[in-house]
Amino acid sequence: MATSLLTRVKARVDLHTSNRARGLIQGRGRSMFKGSGEDFDDLKYYQPGDKISDIDWKATARSGEPLIRQFNEERVRHLSVVVDTSSAMAATAADGSSKRDAMILAAGMVCFLAQQNGDLVGMVAGNEQQPIQLPARSSDGHLELLLRTAQQATTTAAAAADSAWLLERAFRVTSRPTLMTIITDEAHPTVEDFTLLRRLTTRHDVMVIRIADADPLQGSSLDSDVVDVDSPREIASLARTSKRVARDVEAYRGARREGIAEMLDRLHVSHLLTQGETTVVDDMIALLRSREYRNARS
């Protein structure tokens, strides 16, 4: 019998790593969920990065200073993973692994850490023709179904990426405030998705995990046949060995990465760009630690 995806994830996240990561969502570490509870507790002065939707307008009018509502922690949290299952995610990551495998590991880590604390995880994925939605639950069977569904939907025959549709869908079907983890590739979300992302952040605590693409021009690190999964067509060897093409491609990718990072920073969205399956666990732990530090200071 084949080993379950959830079991593989747990095996990859060794005891030392899981304890380090688990501490981020227990006790004081639960500050990563701060602001998404439902039980009103106290008021504090508004600071950049706080949700506009948490402002208490009556208290603000009385004090003359913007005040936001703070919330008690809920015993059970709702998390959601918004997964890019487009054809591009079936391609190769920068470290030579499959972007799909890196995506499954990232989603599995969210599931694993949530389950350790009794939290619930749901999923939004797919495309306009074949939308995918799973409710928030915590059993092994449900989390395995979530990972297996994402894996099976991500093939080279899947539809091309449509981040605008995916973000719109996530907003429409996820009404309860959640910690929302968006898992996609380095080209998404696009800078044109700014308004959709901003709307998501008014309701959810959003993280974005981006998986870097392999460089198709690095012939020595890839198989001889390099194919664009979205076309699909083979990239000519002449283009792959041209220094001018390499410079132009790197300049384009660099500008795109910088534009997306600036957009996410402007929205105060936690984000990372990981090289693939070999780096995603450590990169996610580093991101969660930075969130813990940021929230502890707020």
Secondary structure, 3 states (H helix, E strand, C coil): CCCCHHHHHHHHCCHHHHHHHHHHHCHHHHHHHCCCCCEEEEEEECCCCCCHHHECHHHHHHHCCCEEEEEECCCCCEEEEEECCCHHHHCEECCCCEHHHHHHHHHHHHHHHHHHCCCEEEEEEECCCCEEEEEEECCHHHHHHHHHHHHHHCCCCCCCCCHHHHHHHHHHHCCCCCEEEEEEECCCCCHHHHHHHHHHHCCCEEEEEEECECCCCCHHHCCCCCEECCCCEECCHHHHHCHHHHHHHHHHHHHHHHHHHHHHHHCCCEEEEECCCCCHHHHHHHHHHHHHHHHHHC
